[in-house]
Amino acid sequence: MSEAFIIDAVRTPRGIGKMDKGALAKMHPQHLAVVVLKALQERNNINTAELDDVIWGTSAQKGTQAGDLGRMAALDAGFDVKVSGVTLDRFCGSGLTAANLAAGQLKAGFEDCIIAGGTEMMSLIMALSKQEMEAGIKPMGIGTGNLRLHERHPQSHQGLCADAIASMEGIGREALDAFALESQRRAAIAIEEGRFDHSIVPVLDDEGNLILDRDEHPRPQTTLENLADLKPSFSKIADFPADRDGNTYRQLINKRYPDLKIEHFHHAGNSSGVVDGAAGLLMASKEYAEKQGWKPRARVVAVANMGGDPTLMLNAPVAAAEKVLQKAGLTVNDIDLWEVNEAFAVVVEKFIRDLNIDRDKINVNGGAIALGHPIGATGAILIGTVLDELERQNLKRGLITMCAAGGMAPAIIIERV
């Protein structure tokens, strides 16, 4: 079996995902993907006629994000027309799944050189959702369009699921806010020390003018007092109608957990930031990397996917991590750095407690609470973040995982070469 090597990793800065505020909000989603594709090509002198595929993650494939963004972005980047592309949706896990699928193709010997990554313009999705609401189209909970599936597996609002898990686990507001503050602190240090500089590529417009070269979302001035002043974000939506039967989002969870009293702990300060962004990984087989004279930065040790309870939705990362460790023949103690997406503070807080993770080894440069979560791109971003940090600290292995809607979690272990 061949190796799956990671040759390079790049990403755009993350722009605030609001049409009236974000620097990237007026860009076309293809443009963001093109930025990272061109950067990978130029940094590594890729012969695009030999590039086997572009595997791209985009969760909300509608509006200008529809139409196989992977293929269209490759064409827009000026890649050879021989380069095929596919775009996939595993909700928040899309970018990580793109890398996992690329690794499988390379290890099986089916392909030699692939770019994997993703794009998400949250500003676009927010704007489309607003238009739908103004048109009288009510948003439905995930999976609730199919009433048969809804009866089998009621699926609620992700934010309310986070509150439900925190309520079940006894993880209160104080612990969640403390976690959020630490995310901001770590991100501020990482930015100040230039830890993201190797991977971030600036976004320019078609005339070459700079649009954005830094992450817009971090709030280094955050304090515990600031966080304590924020009102819970999901207490009102909990009692909104979530499906055509009139069930509220709260009732969907209580269908499965009737005795659960959901308290509301999550807010804008301890939940992931809404941002725009794209990221890409250049991946190759051992033979092709040697042929090109590329020095691999890491190899893929193992990948895994795991499903969990779709009603709680956010708990699968623990099981995914356990599964990928078992596949690799490793233990928790063999992992030097962990990256678990900060969709909501409770996701990572529970992960740390369940697996007894050393807090100094997980999300060491902050996470999506501070930096933002461009859904389809985040998984690829996190792989690059871990790779850069393994090199900076001269460490060996990293494990990356994240929750995804529907109660799923992909995972990957990488090892420096």
Beta strands, then each sheet from edge to edge (+ up, - down):
strand 1: 5-11
strand 2: 15-16
strand 3: 53-57
strand 4: 84-88
strand 5: 113-121
strand 6: 203-204
strand 7: 210-212
strand 8: 275-284
strand 9: 298-307
strand 10: 337-340
strand 11: 397-401
strand 12: 408-416
sheet 1: 2+ 8- 1+ 9- 12+ 11- 10-
sheet 2: 2+ 8- 5+ 3+ 4+
sheet 3: 6+ 7-
end
